[in-house]
Amino acid sequence: IFSLFLLFLVNLVYPLSARVLSPNLSVGCHHEMAFNRLGWFQLGNASSGEPVFYRRVPLYDMCWGNDVDLSSCIVAAAPFGGPIAITADPTVPVRVEASFRRAIVVFSCSGNVLSTIEWKQGRVIHLGWTQSEELVVVCSDRTCLVYSVMGKLHISFRFDEGSPEGGRAAM
């Protein structure tokens, strides 16, 4: 509660118009040091030459905590705070959490499990999201599968044996 009150006071003392410092202030000035203590950092300069500042405000902690090691997984995050798909990376020779070994787990942007897709297909080489938030899974055997956020298979197809750069899809 105290930190929220302090943040409220900071916003009163430093209104939005005062958060962009004038270009005649030096790097070591009192105001800029105050911005750094309050979590504001210089991003660069605007087209007018005035410095532009930013502040990172954590909204919440991920629900999965420290249980998920992303360094040994294939991860695809949908744009604009959408869902996150995670599966084991078969090229990384480390112990992977059992839930990712033969599954693709779809999380919300805050880390809550939305769905789990049991994986019985070939080796996953890439995950991605469409603009309509459908999960696209590309396998090493040239199979491509498209799932909903909730894990329902929408479509699957296989690329022809043509050229690797421009193979045609066979439905």
TIKEGU-374599 format. One record per residue: z, x, y of N, C-alpha, C, O in turn; residue in three letters. Coordinates in steps of 0.001 Angstrom, whole numbers, plus 500000, padded with zeros to 6 digits. Layout:
ZXYZXYZXYZXYala...
END
This chain:
500000500838498817500000500000500000500000500884501248499278500617502208ile500820501941501222500881502817502379499535503475502661499133503604503818phe498824503900501581497525504550501790496508503572502369495677503966503186ser496558502300501959495647501303502535495973501085504012495069500954504837leu497276501044504347497676500887505732497213502084506554496742501924507680phe497350503294505987496905504506506673495399504475506897494925504848507970leu494638504031505890493191503912506035492837502909507126491894503129507885leu493583501814507212493366500825508260493614501444509629492839501228510561phe494706502224509753495006502874511020493936503893511398493560503998512565leu493452504634510422492402505621510693491161504928511224490522505427512150val490813503788510654489634503060511120489844502502512527488880502332513273asn491092502216512895491359501781514258491267502944515235490711502812516325leu491824504096514828491843505256515707490450505860515851490057506247516952val489705505944514762488353506496514770487357505376514474486919505244513331tyr486990504572515461486022503503515207484686504078514763484428505272514915pro483846503220514216482568503637513635481726504434514612481076505398514206leu481715504068515880480897504784516853481410506196517088480639507065517495ser482704506449516840483261507781517076483124508688515866483472509866515941ala482626508168514755482514508984513550481341509945513598481286510879512798arg480418509749514494479329510691514688479673511496515932479710510963517041val479921512775515736480353513620516838479175513994517718478037514053517253leu479447514242518962478383514658519879477988516093519575478812516855519070ser476732516490519870476261517815519490476909518951520268476765520108519873pro477620518668521363478205519757522144479567520199521617480176521098522196asn480070519586520522481337520017519953481086521189519023480124521170518255leu481920522194519076481734523372518234482257523091516830482963522110516595ser481893523978515899482257523785514493483764523800514304484285523063513468val484466524613515053485902524732514858486717523857515782487905524122515968gly486143522840516363486881522033517330487920521153516648487859520924515440cys488857520672517421489961519874516916489474518575516264489992518179515220his488484517912516868488008516630516339487344516800514977487571515997514071his486523517843514825485843518031513547486827518394512452486670517959511312glu487837519182512780488859519511511788489626518256511391490025518114510235met489835517346512334490501516082512023489640515249511075490169514605510169ala488319515254511272487428514526510369487516515084508954487546514320507989phe487559516415508819487642517018507496488946516665506805488952516447505593asn490045516603507532491321516229506930491314514770506486492020514405505547arg490538513954507139490482512539506797489425512243505738489189511078505418leu488789513268505192487803513072504138486381512936504638485501512588503850gly486110513191505904484758513122506450484164514526506445484817515479506869trp482927514656505965482253515946505898480871515820506523480239514766506468phe480415516922507121479106516883507773478010516924506727477988517801505863gln477102515967506815475971515857505906474785516642506434474042517242505657leu474606516644507716473481517315508358473379516805509774474365516363510364gly472181516870510313471956516389511668470942515257511656469996515256510869asn471157514290512546470210513190512714468979513718513448468982514849513934ala467941512911513526466720513329514222466987513605515700466250514354516340ser468033513004516232468395513249517633469153514561517805469405514980518935ser469520515212516709470260516467516780471755516306516646472473517300516543gly472246515073516645473678514837516504474081515008515047473335514619514148glu475261515589514805475713515733513419476018514370512792476490513453513465pro475742514258511499475995513034510746477065513345509712476974514348509004val478078512493509621479185512702508710479185511637507623478681510532507821phe479758511982506465479912511022505377481320511136504815482022512121505043tyr481711510122504086483013510105503421482839509451502066482221508391501964arg483367510058501041483311509501499695484598508740499434485693509292499542arg484457507474499091485619506633498833485560506184497373484686505397497010val486473506670496531486465506217495133486877504744495061487902504346495613pro486065503953494377486352502528494272487253502209493086488115501334493175leu487054502920491972487865502692490782487643503849489827486696504618489986tyr488512503974488836488355504957487773487556504309486651487632503098486441asp486795505121485935486028504598484802486992504131483715487976504810483423met486714502986483123487602502403482111487661503242480842488636503155480095cys486631504059480581486644504834479351487536506071479465487752506762478469trp488054506360480649488984507473480837488370508799480441487225509086480790gly489131509618479709488651510928479261488141510894477830487900511946477239asn487972509697477259487558509563475865486084509885475648485691510202474526asp485267509812476680483831509999476536483439511360477108483690511655478276val482814512187476255482318513495476678480802513379476840480063513394475856asp480350513265478080478932513045478341478071514268478078476849514146477991leu478674515443477950477883516654477742477214516694476365476257517443476176ser477686515922475424477106515919474082476374514608473786476186514242472626ser475967513910474839475317512609474655474035512518475470473828513268476424cys473188511592475077472037511198475887472511510024476725472995509028476185ile472377510132478030472920509126478946471800508613479839470981509390480329val471770507302480047470830506695480993471599505679481825472174504730481291ala471604505887483138472272504965484052471217504189484819470303504775485398ala471345502881484820470417502043485567470669502232487060471796502514487469ala469633502079487870469825502271489318470678501172489942470860500102489360pro471196501453491130471939500507491952473214499996491276473552498818491395phe473912500873490576475188500488489972475048499614488758475939498818488463gly473957499740488052473723498933486851474406499523485637475250500410485767gly474046499035484444474692499487483214474360500934482865473419501524483395pro475164501489481954475025502866481495474891502830479979475737502249479299ile473834503446479435473635503518477987473936504934477520473524505907478152ala474658505042476406475056506346475881474848506356474375475171505390473683ile474301507468473874474191507699472438474351509188472179474258509998473101thr474588509543470940474769510950470581473457511702470756472385511182470447ala473552512931471256472384513797471378472274514613470100473125515465469846asp471240514374469281471148515081467991470860516569468136471013517314467167pro470452517022469308470153518437469496471383519253469869471323520482469888thr472492518594470164473718519297470543474632519388469315475093518366468808val474892520608468840475698520761467615477200520742467894477889521739467680pro477699519613468367479135519470468595479600518169467978478807517293467632val480928518072467851481497516834467316481358515739468366481829515878469494arg480715514664467981480498513534468881481416512412468453481670512225467263val481903511682469406482764510552469119482072509622468119480871509374468230glu482815509116467160482252508330466063481476507117466552480498506726465916ala481881506511467664481213505299468125479792505572468600478979504650468655ser479472506832468948478132507148469420477239507721468323476038507885468536phe477801508028467152477051508738466124475834507956465660474737508514465629arg475978506717465305474860505897464831474771504607465631474542503531465079arg474956504731466948474902503550467796474520503945469212474668505097469620ala474032502973469939473828503105471377474823502149472008474802500951471728ile475686502670472850476708501848473489476301501632474941475978502583475652val476319500378475372475973500019476743477259499646477465477993498752477045val477515500357478568478704500141479378478316499501480702477179499636481154phe479265498803481324479070498357482699479227499582483594479606500652483118ser478943499438484866479056500580485777480493501045485939480728502151486427cys481457500226485542482869500628485617483400501158484290484567501541484206ser482567501188483257482971501768481983483423500785480925483900501210479872gly483294499496481159483615498499480136482440498367479174481285498393479600asn482725498226477880481659498080476882481026496705477024481712495685476955val479711496684477223478955495431477282478390495078475918478444493925475491leu477842496093475228477265495846473914477164497148473143477196498237473716ser477043497013471835476830498158470952475640497832470070475622496809469384thr474650498705470092473438498518469283473552499448468082473529500669468238ile473676498870466865473701499690465657472343500349465522471310499684465596glu472347501665465323471089502388465323470664502719463902471322503496463210trp469538502111463467468991502338462131467576502898462211466910503067461189lys467121503184463428465763503700463641465763505227463550466717505829463057gln464692505838464028464566507294464024465441507947465073466264507292465712gly465251509259465244466051510043466186465696509672467621464523509677467993arg466695509353468421466485508989469826466189510257470612466929511237470531val465080510228471387464783511382472236464936511056473715465046511962474542ile464945509762474056465115509421475465465578507969475612465176507089474851his466437507747476616466860506407477013466473506207478468466454507159479249leu466167504977478830465856504673480217466003503186480474466195502397479549gly465912502817481739466063501413482135464836500964482912464270501733483689trp464429499726482704463341499148483486463925498581484779465141498560484971thr463038498125485657463507497515486908464267496219486651465112495825487455gln463977495560485547464674494317485219465891494569484316466365493655483641ser466391495806484308467571496209483545467447495927482061468341495342481449glu466335496348481493466162496340480049466204497795479589465624498674480226glu466891498037478486467044499382477965465818499763477145465434499042476224leu465204500896477478464051501408476753464508502617475948465062503569476498val464269502569474631464654503651473730463390504247473135462598503534472519val463194505547473315462034506241472761462521507130471626463449507922471791val461873506983470460462267507737469275461268508851468979460142508843469477cys461697509803468162460853510947467831459649510553466982458664511291466949ser459696509418466297458565508975465479457576508121466271456794507374465683asp457605508228467613456710507534468550456970506030468630456114505274469088arg458138505603468189458518504197468305459241504004469632460032504847470055thr458956502883470277459600502545471541460178501141471397459474500208471009cys461457500998471711462127499709471573462721499321472915463228500168473650leu462654498027473231463172497520474500464249496477474197463996495487473510val465467496720474726466616495858474468467121495231475759466914495764476850tyr467790494085475615468499493500476754469808494253476950470197495056476102ser470479494000478047471774494633478318472770494280477218473652495077476898val472634493107476650473564492663475618473173493111474215473814492709473244met472127493939474086471769494528472797470766493754471985470566494064470811gly470128492759472562469126491972471828467762492659471939467327493002473039lys467092492859470809465781493495470795464742492544471376464572491430470879leu464046492980472428463001492172473049461630492499472468460876491601472091his461317493779472400459992494192471947460080495594471357460912496406471762ile459213495857470402459097497213469867457623497502469664456843496616469312ser457257498735469887455881499155469644455874500628469290456872501330469453phe454733501083468804454581502463468358453343503043469009452307502384469103arg453459504285469458452304504954470043451388505463468949451852505918467903phe450067505385469191449082505901468234449210507403468083449914508064468846asp448529507921467101448521509357466845447587510108467791447308511286467568glu447093509441468852446195510079469814446875511243470517447856511793470016gly446369511602471636446923512735472376448364512450472792448689511315473143ser449230513459472759450631513255473138450802512823474587451752512112474912pro449889513246475464450017512890476878449610511442477132450244510752477930glu448567510982476466448044509660476780447839508795475571446838508083475494gly448764508827474605448620508006473408448638506524473736449314506096474671gly447898505746472968447841504296473203448944503630472399449314504103471324arg449460502546472919450525501798472228449918500812471268448958500119471607ala450472500738470055450056499772469051451181498776468871452282499149468467ala450922497527469164451971496499469066452059495989467645452880495120467351met
END
